[in-house]
Amino acid sequence: MSKKGRSKGDKPEAETDSVQMANEELRAKLTNIQIEFQQEKSKVGKLRERLQEAKLEREQEQRRHTAYISELKAKLHEEKTKELQALREALIRQHEQEAARTAKIKEGELQRLQATLNVLRDGAADKVKTALLADAREEARRTFDGERQRLQQEILELKAARKQAEEALSNCMQADKAKAAD
């Protein structure tokens, strides 16, 4: 019996030792796992910081790009406005030149007719004077009407060109606003 008693007594001590060793091993593993966990938490924290920095950099870059795009749009608008103004001024100058040329032509015709009238007054009979005067007036009226129609047509064309230029400006401004909204 004493052998059996000793084996029973030894057995609980051996079991206790193995349990304690297993306990120690588990504690060591737990400590290692906790250390790894803390290291991973530290890595995650650093990654979050880097992510936040990257977001800030991206936002700053986006702000820079937005400002640059706005600056380019303003320059484009300014250039288009200058081009339209130059075109408008050129059309006005051209119109004024045409009007001056027409006025000179009319003045020459008027002087010619006045000279003819003076010649007729000086020595021609009343019937001849009246007929020539009526004929000259009719010719002057026809010429004047033709020139007036031509000038009115030119004015309409210039107005149409101006309207197209203003529509182009309006379209550009709408496109700029749409781009700015984007």
C-alpha positions as CSV (number, residue, x, y, z in Angstrom):
1,M,0.0,0.0,0.0
2,S,2.8,2.3,0.7
3,K,3.8,2.0,-3.0
4,K,0.3,2.8,-4.1
5,G,0.2,5.7,-1.6
6,R,3.5,7.1,-2.9
7,S,2.5,6.8,-6.5
8,K,-0.7,8.7,-5.7
9,G,1.3,11.3,-3.8
10,D,3.8,11.7,-6.6
11,K,1.2,11.9,-9.2
12,P,-0.5,15.0,-7.8
13,E,2.9,16.6,-7.4
14,A,3.9,15.7,-11.0
15,E,0.5,16.9,-12.2
16,T,0.8,20.1,-10.3
17,D,4.3,20.7,-11.7
18,S,3.1,20.1,-15.2
19,V,0.1,22.4,-14.7
20,Q,2.4,25.0,-13.3
21,M,4.8,24.6,-16.2
22,A,1.9,24.8,-18.7
23,N,0.6,27.8,-16.7
24,E,4.0,29.5,-17.0
25,E,4.2,28.7,-20.7
26,L,0.7,30.2,-21.2
27,R,1.7,33.3,-19.2
28,A,4.8,33.6,-21.4
29,K,2.8,33.2,-24.5
30,L,0.2,35.7,-23.2
31,T,3.0,38.2,-22.4
32,N,4.4,37.8,-25.9
33,I,1.0,38.2,-27.5
34,Q,0.4,41.3,-25.4
35,I,3.7,42.7,-26.5
36,E,2.9,41.9,-30.1
37,F,-0.5,43.5,-29.6
38,Q,1.0,46.7,-28.3
39,Q,3.4,46.8,-31.2
40,E,0.6,46.3,-33.7
41,K,-1.4,49.1,-31.9
42,S,1.6,51.3,-32.2
43,K,1.9,50.5,-35.9
44,V,-1.8,51.2,-36.4
45,G,-1.5,54.5,-34.6
46,K,1.5,55.5,-36.9
47,L,-0.5,54.4,-39.9
48,R,-3.4,56.6,-38.8
49,E,-1.1,59.5,-38.4
50,R,0.4,59.0,-41.9
51,L,-3.2,58.6,-43.3
52,Q,-4.2,61.9,-41.6
53,E,-1.0,63.6,-43.0
54,A,-1.8,62.2,-46.5
55,K,-5.3,63.6,-46.3
56,L,-4.1,67.0,-45.3
57,E,-1.5,67.0,-48.1
58,R,-4.2,65.9,-50.6
59,E,-6.6,68.7,-49.4
60,Q,-3.8,71.3,-49.7
61,E,-2.9,70.0,-53.2
62,Q,-6.6,70.2,-54.1
63,R,-6.8,73.8,-52.8
64,R,-3.7,74.7,-54.8
65,H,-5.2,73.2,-58.0
66,T,-8.5,74.9,-57.4
67,A,-6.8,78.3,-57.0
68,Y,-4.7,77.6,-60.1
69,I,-7.8,76.7,-62.1
70,S,-9.7,79.8,-60.9
71,E,-6.7,81.9,-61.9
72,L,-6.6,80.3,-65.4
73,K,-10.3,80.9,-65.8
74,A,-10.0,84.5,-64.8
75,K,-7.1,85.0,-67.3
76,L,-9.2,83.3,-70.1
77,H,-12.2,85.5,-69.4
78,E,-10.0,88.6,-69.4
79,E,-8.4,87.6,-72.7
80,K,-11.8,86.9,-74.3
81,T,-13.1,90.2,-73.1
82,K,-10.1,92.0,-74.6
83,E,-10.6,90.1,-77.9
84,L,-14.3,91.0,-78.0
85,Q,-13.5,94.7,-77.2
86,A,-10.9,94.8,-80.0
87,L,-13.3,93.2,-82.4
88,R,-16.1,95.6,-81.4
89,E,-13.7,98.6,-81.9
90,A,-12.6,97.4,-85.3
91,L,-16.2,97.0,-86.4
92,I,-17.1,100.5,-85.2
93,R,-14.1,101.9,-87.1
94,Q,-15.0,100.1,-90.2
95,H,-18.6,101.3,-90.0
96,E,-17.4,104.9,-89.5
97,Q,-15.1,104.7,-92.5
98,E,-17.9,103.3,-94.7
99,A,-20.3,106.1,-93.5
100,A,-17.6,108.8,-94.2
101,R,-17.0,107.3,-97.7
102,T,-20.7,107.3,-98.4
103,A,-21.1,110.9,-97.2
104,K,-18.3,112.0,-99.6
105,I,-20.0,110.2,-102.5
106,K,-23.3,111.9,-101.7
107,E,-21.6,115.3,-101.3
108,G,-19.9,114.9,-104.8
109,E,-23.3,114.0,-106.4
110,L,-25.0,116.9,-104.7
111,Q,-22.3,119.3,-106.0
112,R,-22.6,117.9,-109.5
113,L,-26.4,118.3,-109.4
114,Q,-26.0,121.8,-108.0
115,A,-23.7,122.7,-110.8
116,T,-26.1,121.3,-113.4
117,L,-28.9,123.2,-111.8
118,N,-26.9,126.4,-111.9
119,V,-26.1,125.9,-115.6
120,L,-29.8,125.3,-116.3
121,R,-30.9,128.3,-114.3
122,D,-28.5,130.6,-116.1
123,G,-29.8,130.0,-119.7
124,A,-32.3,127.2,-120.1
125,A,-36.0,127.4,-120.4
126,D,-38.2,126.7,-117.4
127,K,-39.4,123.4,-118.9
128,V,-35.9,122.1,-119.5
129,K,-34.9,123.2,-116.0
130,T,-37.8,121.6,-114.4
131,A,-37.3,118.4,-116.4
132,L,-33.6,118.2,-115.6
133,L,-34.1,119.1,-112.0
134,A,-36.8,116.4,-111.6
135,D,-34.5,114.0,-113.5
136,A,-31.6,114.8,-111.2
137,R,-33.7,114.6,-108.1
138,E,-35.0,111.2,-109.2
139,E,-31.5,110.0,-109.9
140,A,-30.2,111.4,-106.6
141,R,-33.1,109.8,-104.8
142,R,-32.5,106.4,-106.4
143,T,-28.8,106.6,-105.6
144,F,-29.5,107.7,-102.1
145,D,-32.1,104.9,-101.6
146,G,-29.7,102.3,-102.9
147,E,-26.9,103.5,-100.7
148,R,-29.2,103.8,-97.7
149,Q,-30.4,100.2,-98.2
150,R,-26.8,99.0,-98.5
151,L,-25.9,100.8,-95.3
152,Q,-28.9,99.5,-93.5
153,Q,-27.9,96.0,-94.6
154,E,-24.4,96.6,-93.4
155,I,-25.8,97.8,-90.0
156,L,-27.9,94.7,-89.7
157,E,-24.9,92.5,-90.5
158,L,-22.8,94.4,-87.9
159,K,-25.6,94.0,-85.4
160,A,-25.7,90.3,-86.1
161,A,-22.0,90.0,-85.8
162,R,-22.1,91.9,-82.5
163,K,-24.9,89.6,-81.3
164,Q,-22.9,86.5,-82.2
165,A,-19.9,87.9,-80.3
166,E,-22.0,88.7,-77.3
167,E,-23.5,85.2,-77.4
168,A,-20.0,83.7,-77.7
169,L,-19.0,85.8,-74.6
170,S,-22.1,84.6,-72.8
171,N,-21.4,81.0,-73.7
172,C,-17.8,81.3,-72.5
173,M,-18.9,82.8,-69.3
174,Q,-21.5,80.0,-68.8
175,A,-18.8,77.4,-69.5
176,D,-16.5,79.1,-67.0
177,K,-19.2,79.1,-64.4
178,A,-19.9,75.4,-65.2
179,K,-16.2,74.6,-64.9
180,A,-16.0,76.5,-61.7
181,A,-19.0,74.6,-60.3
182,D,-17.3,71.3,-61.2
